[in-house]
Amino acid sequence: MSDNDHRLMERIRDGGDDVQAAMVELVERFQNELVGFFYHLCWDQLVAEELVQDVFVNVFRSRARYQPTAKVRTFLYRIAHNLWIDHIRRRKHHLSLDAEMGERSLRLMDVLRAPGDGDPENANRDATVRTRIQDAVDALPEGQREVFVLANNHGMKYQEIGEVLGIPEGTVKSRMHNAVRCLRDDLQDLLES
């Protein structure tokens, strides 16, 4: 897949008659994954979709400078990371009190939850647990949260996370260790039940 991805990016970089078709193919290949990345950082589907559009606009605008030095996936996540940082900076200046959180979900829930039996009481408990997990992840410092989301929700290896975030692999490991420790402390009562 990586060679195909590089060829796809080279088609986009080189322009020509099929640049539009190549962009469509790139979007189809990575859009859902990137929406999931942003969604698990902001819990807002519309914001996630807007940020993903910005990723692909940036790819198109900077296509002439593309060099196949890393995986295309890493290249896209690096752009996504930079856009997320910009979004955070802008958001600090324009916080809205009525912002909706949107529909929430988190893969970590699969680890903590027993299979559902249709019992409304269990459904309420599951919703409470899900909210607690999401709140605990949201409370992590930004660097830890981003590492945790990339590893847990997107299955990235530490080396790839380091490339995406532009930090050493050791820093990724440290942030992940601290994130897991914080989550374990915050969710101790759930882990014991």
Helices and strands as residue ranges (DSSP letters): H 2-14, H 19-42, H 45-61, G 63-65, H 72-93, H 109-112, H 120-139, H 142-152, H 158-165, H 169-186, H 188-192
